[in-house]
């Protein structure tokens, strides 16, 4: 029997645009949104924008690859809701392309995770300190099942969370002691919603800083000479202690684990992480990515440390060793994403997403 006309027809352009408009509600480092799309008759090509997230954390564009994985997962979920099956081909031989996704029409296959795409948001507030419900734990950890080459793990022991909180907070010290990290952060902060809508970045209210600290950030700490002077009286040691208290206020800290560090592996990690985050949102949980140290550790391991002092390389290595021990990483396993998870109030603000960049 031949295929019916519906089963072989190309996806309508309007439906393709709708899918892409939803897909860009994906996480990316400092909300840089390093992606663009080329639309075909029954397919699209996901393109990276080199340099869009030009931070030391985005080692070899791996953070961008992970962000693209989240976009891909959103595309697959959104397409299924509309009755289209998406087939994903990673890293096609097209300049700057990370994936080619083709579509065929079929029966709608809605996934509850798809309904959370617009609801997913970073929450940097302290959470309630209470254990995860069994159903919530299983839903979050199980959301990554089926994504090849990755694994999600959660740590819930309070002493382990406390040790991880200290290790994670090392990043705040680096931000106040490394000028390149400092300047990039403050270059990405947007001081109003209008600023963020005009140019993607990190809306200051999503940082959950108390109003006096917001003023300090805007008028003092954004200037490197002022930060250097304040470091002489302990600023760079004080801020991590305060951050660690927030990170401790979590029900769990989780990771997405890779078996390898090829480009495709980070894309797969992004797909798994988006599923984990959507599952957490569906269960009423709050989540914050806190993965700076693992990405700096990739740079340290590769010996590409010209922008980092020896002292900073040492504290990065020590912090990552703590993470490796607590998450029981086996030989050859790597952390692609680190996040905190818990129950709490909604974030004070959410990040804006720019309209998708469409190319011919």
Buried (B, 14 or more C-beta within 10 A) or exposed (E): EEEEEEEEEBBBEEBBBBBBBBBBBBBBBBBBBBBBBBBBEBBBBBBBBEEBBEBBBBBBBBBBBBBBBBBBBBBBBBBBBBBBBBEBEBBEEEEEBBBBBBBBBEEEBEBEBBBBBEEBBBBBBBBEEEEBBEEBBEBBBEBBEEBEBBBBBBBBEEEBBBBBBBBBBBBBBBBBBBEEBBEBBBEBBBBEBEBBBEEBBBBBBBBBBEEEBBEBBBEEBBEEEBBBEBBEEEBBEBBBEEBBEBBBBBBBBBBBBBBEBBBBBBBBBBBBBBBBBBBBBBBEBBBBBBBBBBBBBBBBBEEEBEEBEEEBBEBBBEBBEBBBEBBEBEEEBBBBBBBBBBBBEEBBBBBBBBEBBBEE
